[in-house]
Amino acid sequence: MVRFIFPLLLVTAVVHAGFFDFFRHQDATTEAVEVAGNETSTPATPLRCAHANGTLFSNATSCQNQSPDMDCDFFFKAPAEEVRNPRCDEPILQDAVKKCAKTCSVCCELPEFQCEDHFAYAFLCPTIKKTCKVENRDVKEVMMELCPKSCGFCEEKARRVKTMLL
């Protein structure tokens, strides 16, 4: 069933956005604007899971794609390392982008990443995030407390807090 969703989304995008508009290349961070003979840069779209200089957040690719990686790579493969495919910012494709969050480097927009790492460890969490996947329950508990955003534990942590309050 999943394999039928992407072709359907592609046909929908072609019909609604127009064939050439769908494939146009648009810089996602800036566009030039002519103001009284001076060229200035202004943001065209807000940066997604990226710092002001364009580098991706450490958790931008910390999740798994919900759709098969092969399908996500076909539609949204980035043109270069640390760069997002412009199609990932197309409004009409946002449902597909959520299913390909890792490929589009937008994991930070998922509910499980909507929290912050502990302020005292925030600088260290991106470096030690591979520890998040350790099977040891005690280690996972510590990582959930110290680095929930980097590890993708926000949703699980929020669920535990809600359960404790009930």
C-alpha positions as CSV (number, residue, x, y, z in Angstrom):
1,M,0.0,0.0,0.0
2,V,2.8,2.4,0.9
3,R,4.3,2.0,-2.6
4,F,1.1,3.3,-4.1
5,I,1.1,6.5,-2.0
6,F,4.1,8.1,-3.5
7,P,3.0,7.8,-7.2
8,L,-0.4,9.2,-6.1
9,L,1.3,12.1,-4.4
10,L,3.5,12.7,-7.5
11,V,0.5,12.8,-9.8
12,T,-1.3,15.1,-7.3
13,A,1.7,17.4,-7.2
14,V,1.9,17.5,-11.0
15,V,-1.8,18.3,-11.4
16,H,-2.0,20.9,-8.6
17,A,1.4,22.6,-8.8
18,G,2.1,22.2,-12.5
19,F,4.7,20.0,-14.0
20,F,7.5,22.6,-14.3
21,D,6.7,24.3,-11.0
22,F,7.1,21.0,-9.2
23,F,10.6,20.4,-10.5
24,R,11.9,24.0,-10.4
25,H,15.0,24.6,-8.3
26,Q,14.5,27.2,-5.5
27,D,17.0,28.1,-2.9
28,A,15.3,27.2,0.4
29,T,17.2,29.7,2.5
30,T,17.4,33.0,0.5
31,E,16.2,34.7,-2.6
32,A,17.6,38.0,-4.0
33,V,15.4,41.0,-3.9
34,E,16.1,44.2,-5.8
35,V,15.6,47.3,-3.7
36,A,16.4,50.7,-5.2
37,G,19.3,49.3,-7.3
38,N,20.8,47.4,-4.3
39,E,20.6,43.6,-4.1
40,T,19.8,42.2,-0.7
41,S,19.1,38.8,0.6
42,T,15.9,38.0,2.5
43,P,14.6,34.7,3.8
44,A,12.3,33.0,1.2
45,T,11.2,30.3,3.6
46,P,12.0,29.6,7.2
47,L,14.9,27.3,7.9
48,R,13.8,23.9,8.9
49,C,15.9,22.0,11.4
50,A,18.8,24.2,10.6
51,H,20.8,27.0,12.2
52,A,20.9,30.5,10.7
53,N,24.0,29.7,8.8
54,G,22.2,26.8,7.1
55,T,23.9,23.9,8.9
56,L,21.5,21.2,10.0
57,F,20.6,20.6,13.7
58,S,22.2,17.5,15.2
59,N,18.8,15.8,15.3
60,A,17.7,16.7,11.8
61,T,18.4,13.1,10.6
62,S,18.0,11.3,14.0
63,C,14.8,9.5,13.1
64,Q,13.8,6.8,10.7
65,N,11.8,7.2,7.6
66,Q,8.2,5.9,7.9
67,S,8.2,5.0,4.2
68,P,10.8,2.7,2.7
69,D,14.2,4.4,2.3
70,M,14.2,3.5,-1.4
71,D,11.0,5.5,-2.0
72,C,12.2,8.4,0.1
73,D,15.6,8.5,-1.7
74,F,13.8,8.4,-5.1
75,F,11.6,11.4,-4.4
76,F,13.7,13.5,-1.9
77,K,17.4,12.5,-2.1
78,A,19.5,15.5,-1.3
79,P,21.8,16.9,-4.1
80,A,24.7,17.0,-1.6
81,E,25.7,16.1,1.9
82,E,24.2,18.4,4.6
83,V,21.8,19.9,2.0
84,R,18.0,19.4,1.8
85,N,16.3,18.6,-1.5
86,P,14.2,21.7,-2.4
87,R,11.2,19.3,-3.0
88,C,11.1,18.8,0.8
89,D,9.9,22.4,1.2
90,E,7.1,22.1,-1.4
91,P,3.8,22.7,0.5
92,I,1.8,20.1,-1.5
93,L,4.3,17.4,-0.6
94,Q,4.4,17.9,3.2
95,D,2.5,14.7,4.0
96,A,5.1,12.7,2.1
97,V,7.9,14.7,3.7
98,K,6.7,13.7,7.2
99,K,6.9,10.0,6.0
100,C,10.5,10.7,4.7
101,A,11.6,12.9,7.6
102,K,15.1,11.5,7.8
103,T,15.8,11.8,4.0
104,C,14.4,15.4,4.1
105,S,16.4,16.2,7.3
106,V,13.3,17.4,9.2
107,C,13.2,15.0,12.1
108,C,13.2,17.9,14.6
109,E,9.6,18.7,13.4
110,L,8.3,15.4,14.6
111,P,6.5,15.2,18.0
112,E,9.2,12.9,19.4
113,F,11.8,15.7,18.9
114,Q,9.7,18.6,20.4
115,C,11.7,19.1,23.6
116,E,15.2,20.2,24.7
117,D,18.3,18.4,25.9
118,H,19.3,19.2,29.5
119,F,21.0,22.6,29.5
120,A,24.1,21.3,31.2
121,Y,24.6,18.5,28.6
122,A,23.2,20.2,25.4
123,F,26.8,20.7,24.0
124,L,27.6,17.0,24.6
125,C,24.4,15.3,23.4
126,P,25.1,15.5,19.7
127,T,28.4,13.8,20.2
128,I,27.1,11.0,22.4
129,K,23.8,10.4,20.7
130,K,24.8,7.0,19.4
131,T,24.5,5.9,23.0
132,C,20.7,6.5,22.7
133,K,20.3,3.2,20.8
134,V,22.0,1.1,23.6
135,E,19.7,-1.7,24.8
136,N,20.6,-1.3,28.4
137,R,17.5,0.1,30.2
138,D,19.5,2.1,32.8
139,V,21.6,3.8,30.1
140,K,18.4,4.6,28.1
141,E,16.8,6.1,31.2
142,V,19.8,8.4,31.7
143,M,19.9,9.4,28.0
144,M,16.1,10.1,28.1
145,E,16.7,12.6,31.0
146,L,19.8,14.2,29.6
147,C,19.5,14.2,25.8
148,P,15.8,13.6,24.9
149,K,15.9,15.9,21.9
150,S,19.0,14.5,20.4
151,C,17.9,10.9,21.0
152,G,14.3,11.4,19.8
153,F,12.8,10.5,23.2
154,C,10.6,13.6,23.6
155,E,7.4,11.8,22.8
156,E,8.2,8.9,25.1
157,K,9.3,11.2,27.9
158,A,6.1,13.3,27.5
159,R,4.0,10.1,27.7
160,R,5.8,9.1,30.9
161,V,5.2,12.5,32.5
162,K,1.6,12.4,31.5
163,T,1.2,8.9,33.0
164,M,2.8,10.0,36.3
165,L,0.4,12.9,36.5
166,L,-2.7,10.8,36.1
